[in-house]
Amino acid sequence: MRAAMGEILPTFIFFFAVIDPIGTVPVFIAVTSRHSEQEKRKIAIKATGIAACILLFFVVAGEPILTAMSIPLEAFEIAGGIVLFLFAISMIFGESKPEEEIKMVREADETAVFPLAVPSIAGPGAMLAAVLQTENQRFGLIDQVQTTVVMFSVLIVAMLLMLASSRVQRLIGESGASIISRVMGMILAAVAVTSVLGGIRGYFGI
């Protein structure tokens, strides 16, 4: 069992890093620039709901799918850590999340689904995190429910920031969102390395 409060904050920070609600704000502003305030609210709520369903699917079905394919969880943990690390590197040294995803706006027809729900909110890092943080061998049902609730709380933060996007944009600006995204990338890189080391220890029984 996880310690009730001792693990909630680290889990929240972990999901905050992979989902990056603040980095979603410039993307939301770009894709909804021609919409009314009422339409913006609907898009924010719909995007969050779709992202929640996608991540919940990975929480519930991610590990059974791996088991059916005879993929050890340790192997997935190592692979997931590597992918998360590459994702973090792209956040730190490449284009930040807002800059990269704003480029997708021109090709998006259904803005709530793309690029908001996927990949801005429920990106590959978040999907992998949903599986890694709810492994049956490491966490009990109560722990998994707790992690899912924490994950949903980050999604709620993302939705609230989108609903208050105009104020947030004035407060931090595009450069502020870019800086925060890169800081989240550093945190995510450290988490990714920890995941790889944990998978190696588990696989070799170290």
Beta strands, then each sheet from edge to edge (+ up, - down):
end
